[in-house]
Amino acid sequence: MPADAVTIVDAHQHFWDPSRNYYPWLCDEPPIRFRYGDYRAIRRRYLPDDYRADAAPYVVEASVYVETEWDPRDPLGEMRYVQALRSEYGLPTVAVAQAWLDRPEAASLLEQQAAFDFVRSVRHKPRANASANDGSPGGMRDAPWRKGFGELARNGLRFDLQTPWWHLHEAAQLAAEFPGTKIILNHTGLPADRSDAGIAAWKRAMTTLAACPNVAVKISGLGQAGQPWTVQSNRDIVRTTIDRFGVDRCMFASNFPVDSLCATFRGIFDGFRAIVSEFSVSEQRALFRDNAKRIYAMDIV
């Protein structure tokens, strides 16, 4: 691993301050059901100084802030908050904004979000079925949602997609029908079911989505409730993702502070380094830094 790979570009992270701003999932009682279990430990202020301390000894050259399920009544307020963070702390570098694509005001909101010069993408988690056993269509097939999605390209925006792997065939249809919109799959397609059958089904779904050239993927969010983050438990998922999508369409990301529930920042990135240790210098730089810069159009050298 080259020495300068200790400097990274984090493709997915969050900041928040529940004492100052309203986030229903961080502020309301009781806590909602969450895939990592009890998340009370992260229901606290988390700002760039906390993040940089967690990241050490890795140096974060740049980062992608992803919307935090901020008060849905005020999605522009979140980007004004991010604007202030950037001014005070120098992070994040770019942002993924909140936008509810199925709402009547979606077109206007996307224009306003795109007006922030650091906004590169938006995220709206489409309606999803509770399990792979339910084969009914998810939210990506809803007409109002698709109408909003159709406004992204006109505004020069990418789309960050967070959905369980059993909806990835619908994501592939979406990518084919909107080839001019870059879709960035969050958290490796959420391979939470680590049974042999679950991983096999996830692999098939990822293969289907990888056939779409306008889709990239963030390798992140690999924690499991009550289980340590280990190279052994995550190697196959990481290597399969890179094999299916190719090095140039994959990015490593921390998902901090959320993934602090299951690992340290260093533990996650040391794990990524171990998993791709035999890759070439240029391939490792692409995964840890260069792809995120390119895919999110970061104006840094």
C-alpha positions as CSV (number, residue, x, y, z in Angstrom):
1,M,0.0,0.0,0.0
2,P,1.5,3.4,-1.0
3,A,2.3,5.7,2.0
4,D,0.1,8.5,0.6
5,A,-3.0,6.1,0.6
6,V,-3.2,7.1,4.3
7,T,-4.8,10.2,2.8
8,I,-8.3,9.4,1.7
9,V,-11.4,10.8,0.2
10,D,-14.4,9.6,2.2
11,A,-17.3,9.0,-0.1
12,H,-20.1,8.8,2.5
13,Q,-20.2,10.5,5.9
14,H,-22.5,12.6,8.1
15,F,-22.4,15.5,10.5
16,W,-25.3,16.5,12.9
17,D,-26.2,18.4,16.0
18,P,-29.5,17.2,17.5
19,S,-29.3,19.9,20.2
20,R,-29.5,22.6,17.4
21,N,-31.4,21.0,14.5
22,Y,-34.3,18.6,14.2
23,Y,-33.7,15.0,13.0
24,P,-36.8,12.9,13.7
25,W,-34.7,9.7,14.0
26,L,-32.1,11.2,16.3
27,C,-34.5,13.4,18.4
28,D,-37.8,11.6,18.8
29,E,-38.7,8.8,21.2
30,P,-38.8,5.9,21.1
31,P,-35.9,5.2,18.7
32,I,-36.9,3.7,15.4
33,R,-35.9,0.1,14.5
34,F,-32.4,0.1,13.0
35,R,-30.3,-2.5,11.2
36,Y,-27.4,-2.0,13.7
37,G,-29.6,-2.4,16.7
38,D,-29.5,0.2,19.5
39,Y,-28.2,3.5,18.1
40,R,-28.5,5.7,21.1
41,A,-24.7,6.2,21.2
42,I,-24.8,8.3,18.1
43,R,-27.8,10.5,19.1
44,R,-25.4,13.3,19.9
45,R,-23.6,16.1,18.3
46,Y,-21.0,15.0,15.7
47,L,-19.0,17.7,13.9
48,P,-15.9,17.8,11.7
49,D,-13.5,18.0,14.7
50,D,-15.0,14.8,16.1
51,Y,-14.8,13.2,12.7
52,R,-11.2,14.0,12.1
53,A,-10.3,12.6,15.5
54,D,-12.1,9.4,14.7
55,A,-10.4,9.2,11.3
56,A,-6.8,9.5,12.7
57,P,-4.3,8.4,11.6
58,Y,-6.0,8.6,8.2
59,V,-6.1,12.1,6.8
60,V,-9.3,13.0,5.1
61,E,-8.4,15.1,2.1
62,A,-12.1,15.5,1.1
63,S,-15.5,14.1,2.0
64,V,-19.0,13.6,0.7
65,Y,-21.7,14.6,3.2
66,V,-24.8,12.6,2.8
67,E,-28.2,13.9,3.9
68,T,-29.1,12.9,7.5
69,E,-32.9,12.6,7.4
70,W,-33.1,16.1,8.6
71,D,-36.5,17.7,9.2
72,P,-38.4,16.8,6.0
73,R,-40.3,20.1,6.2
74,D,-37.1,22.1,5.6
75,P,-34.7,20.3,3.2
76,L,-33.0,23.5,2.2
77,G,-32.2,24.2,5.8
78,E,-29.8,21.2,5.9
79,M,-27.8,22.6,3.0
80,R,-27.6,26.0,4.6
81,Y,-26.3,24.2,7.7
82,V,-23.7,22.3,5.6
83,Q,-22.7,25.6,4.0
84,A,-21.9,27.0,7.5
85,L,-19.9,23.9,8.4
86,R,-17.8,24.2,5.2
87,S,-17.1,27.8,6.0
88,E,-16.0,27.0,9.6
89,Y,-14.3,23.7,9.3
90,G,-13.4,23.1,5.7
91,L,-15.5,20.0,5.5
92,P,-17.5,18.5,3.9
93,T,-16.2,19.1,0.4
94,V,-19.4,18.2,-1.5
95,A,-22.9,17.1,-0.4
96,V,-25.8,14.8,-1.2
97,A,-28.9,16.8,-0.4
98,Q,-32.4,15.7,0.7
99,A,-35.1,15.7,-1.9
100,W,-38.5,14.0,-1.8
101,L,-38.9,13.0,-5.4
102,D,-42.5,12.0,-5.2
103,R,-43.7,15.4,-3.9
104,P,-45.4,18.0,-6.1
105,E,-42.6,20.5,-5.3
106,A,-39.8,18.1,-6.3
107,A,-38.9,20.0,-9.5
108,S,-38.6,23.3,-7.7
109,L,-36.7,21.8,-4.8
110,L,-34.2,20.1,-7.0
111,E,-33.5,23.5,-8.7
112,Q,-32.9,25.1,-5.3
113,Q,-30.7,22.3,-4.1
114,A,-28.6,22.4,-7.2
115,A,-28.1,26.1,-6.7
116,F,-25.7,25.3,-3.8
117,D,-22.3,25.1,-5.6
118,F,-21.3,22.1,-3.4
119,V,-24.3,19.9,-4.0
120,R,-23.6,17.1,-6.4
121,S,-26.4,14.6,-5.7
122,V,-29.6,14.0,-3.9
123,R,-31.0,11.1,-1.9
124,H,-34.5,9.9,-1.3
125,K,-34.7,6.3,-0.1
126,P,-37.5,4.8,-2.2
127,R,-40.2,2.8,-0.6
128,A,-38.9,-0.8,-0.1
129,N,-40.4,-4.1,0.8
130,A,-39.5,-5.5,4.2
131,S,-37.9,-8.7,2.8
132,A,-36.9,-10.5,-0.4
133,N,-39.9,-12.7,0.0
134,D,-42.2,-9.8,-1.0
135,G,-42.0,-9.5,-4.8
136,S,-44.3,-6.5,-5.2
137,P,-42.9,-3.4,-6.8
138,G,-41.0,-0.9,-4.7
139,G,-41.0,2.9,-4.8
140,M,-38.8,3.2,-7.9
141,R,-41.8,2.1,-10.0
142,D,-44.1,4.7,-8.6
143,A,-45.1,7.3,-11.3
144,P,-44.7,10.4,-9.1
145,W,-41.3,9.2,-7.8
146,R,-40.1,8.6,-11.4
147,K,-41.3,12.0,-12.5
148,G,-39.2,13.6,-9.8
149,F,-36.2,11.4,-10.8
150,G,-36.6,12.6,-14.4
151,E,-35.7,16.2,-13.2
152,L,-32.3,15.2,-11.9
153,A,-30.4,15.3,-15.2
154,R,-31.8,18.7,-16.1
155,N,-30.3,20.1,-12.9
156,G,-26.9,18.3,-13.3
157,L,-27.6,16.1,-10.3
158,R,-26.6,12.6,-9.5
159,F,-28.7,10.2,-7.5
160,D,-27.6,8.4,-4.3
161,L,-29.7,5.2,-4.1
162,Q,-30.2,3.4,-0.8
163,T,-32.3,0.4,-1.2
164,P,-32.0,-3.3,-0.2
165,W,-30.6,-5.7,-2.8
166,W,-34.0,-7.2,-3.6
167,H,-34.9,-4.0,-5.4
168,L,-31.8,-3.8,-7.5
169,H,-33.5,-5.2,-10.5
170,E,-35.8,-2.2,-10.4
171,A,-32.7,0.1,-10.0
172,A,-31.3,-1.5,-13.2
173,Q,-34.5,-0.7,-15.0
174,L,-34.3,2.8,-13.7
175,A,-30.7,3.2,-14.9
176,A,-31.5,1.9,-18.3
177,E,-34.5,4.2,-18.7
178,F,-32.5,7.3,-17.5
179,P,-29.1,6.7,-19.0
180,G,-28.1,10.3,-18.6
181,T,-28.4,10.2,-14.8
182,K,-25.5,8.8,-12.7
183,I,-26.8,6.5,-9.9
184,I,-24.5,5.8,-6.9
185,L,-25.6,2.8,-4.9
186,N,-25.1,3.3,-1.2
187,H,-23.8,0.8,1.3
188,T,-22.9,-2.0,-1.1
189,G,-26.6,-2.9,-1.7
190,L,-27.2,-3.7,2.0
191,P,-26.1,-7.3,2.2
192,A,-27.4,-7.8,5.7
193,D,-28.4,-11.4,5.3
194,R,-25.0,-13.2,5.5
195,S,-26.5,-16.7,5.0
196,D,-25.2,-18.6,2.0
197,A,-28.6,-18.1,0.3
198,G,-28.7,-14.5,1.2
199,I,-25.2,-13.7,-0.2
200,A,-25.9,-15.7,-3.3
201,A,-29.1,-13.7,-4.0
202,W,-27.2,-10.4,-3.2
203,K,-24.5,-11.4,-5.7
204,R,-27.1,-12.0,-8.5
205,A,-28.7,-8.7,-7.8
206,M,-25.4,-6.8,-7.9
207,T,-24.5,-8.5,-11.1
208,T,-27.7,-7.3,-12.7
209,L,-27.1,-3.7,-11.6
210,A,-23.4,-3.7,-12.5
211,A,-24.4,-4.2,-16.2
212,C,-25.6,-0.6,-16.2
213,P,-22.7,1.7,-17.1
214,N,-24.2,4.7,-15.3
215,V,-24.1,3.1,-11.9
216,A,-21.3,3.3,-9.4
217,V,-21.2,1.9,-5.8
218,K,-20.0,2.9,-2.4
219,I,-18.4,0.1,-0.5
220,S,-19.6,1.0,3.0
221,G,-22.2,0.1,5.6
222,L,-21.0,-3.4,6.1
223,G,-21.5,-3.6,9.8
224,Q,-23.7,-6.3,11.4
225,A,-25.6,-5.9,14.7
226,G,-23.8,-7.5,17.5
227,Q,-20.9,-8.6,15.4
228,P,-17.4,-7.2,15.0
229,W,-16.3,-5.7,11.6
230,T,-13.7,-8.1,10.3
231,V,-11.7,-8.7,7.1
232,Q,-12.9,-12.3,7.2
233,S,-16.6,-11.4,7.4
234,N,-16.4,-8.7,4.7
235,R,-13.7,-9.8,2.2
236,D,-16.1,-11.7,-0.1
237,I,-18.6,-8.8,-0.2
238,V,-15.9,-6.2,-1.0
239,R,-14.1,-8.3,-3.6
240,T,-17.4,-9.4,-5.3
241,T,-18.5,-5.8,-5.6
242,I,-15.2,-4.7,-7.1
243,D,-15.2,-7.8,-9.4
244,R,-18.8,-7.0,-10.7
245,F,-18.5,-3.2,-11.0
246,G,-14.8,-2.9,-11.8
247,V,-12.3,-0.8,-9.8
248,D,-13.2,2.5,-11.6
249,R,-16.9,2.4,-10.3
250,C,-16.2,1.6,-6.7
251,M,-15.4,3.9,-3.7
252,F,-14.6,3.2,-0.1
253,A,-16.5,5.1,2.5
254,S,-16.8,5.2,6.3
255,N,-20.5,5.9,6.9
256,F,-19.4,7.6,10.1
257,P,-20.6,8.2,12.7
258,V,-23.3,5.6,11.9
259,D,-20.8,2.7,11.5
260,S,-19.1,3.7,14.7
261,L,-21.8,1.5,16.2
262,C,-19.9,-1.6,14.8
263,A,-16.3,-0.6,14.3
264,T,-13.7,2.2,14.6
265,F,-12.9,4.3,11.6
266,R,-9.4,2.9,11.5
267,G,-10.7,-0.7,11.8
268,I,-12.9,-0.2,8.7
269,F,-10.2,1.4,6.6
270,D,-7.5,-0.9,7.8
271,G,-9.8,-3.7,6.8
272,F,-10.3,-2.2,3.3
273,R,-6.6,-1.9,2.9
274,A,-6.0,-5.5,3.9
275,I,-8.7,-6.7,1.5
276,V,-7.2,-5.0,-1.5
277,S,-3.5,-5.2,-0.5
278,E,-2.5,-7.0,-3.6
279,F,-4.1,-4.5,-5.9
280,S,-1.9,-2.1,-7.9
281,V,-0.9,1.3,-6.6
282,S,-3.2,3.0,-9.1
283,E,-6.1,0.7,-8.3
284,Q,-5.8,1.4,-4.6
285,R,-5.6,5.1,-5.2
286,A,-8.7,4.9,-7.3
287,L,-10.7,3.1,-4.6
288,F,-9.5,5.2,-1.7
289,R,-9.4,8.6,-3.3
290,D,-9.6,9.2,-7.1
291,N,-12.9,7.6,-7.9
292,A,-14.8,9.7,-5.3
293,K,-13.2,12.9,-6.6
294,R,-14.1,12.0,-10.2
295,I,-17.6,10.7,-9.6
296,Y,-18.6,13.6,-7.4
297,A,-16.8,16.2,-9.5
298,M,-14.6,17.5,-6.7
299,D,-12.6,20.6,-7.6
300,I,-9.4,19.5,-5.8
301,V,-6.0,18.4,-7.2
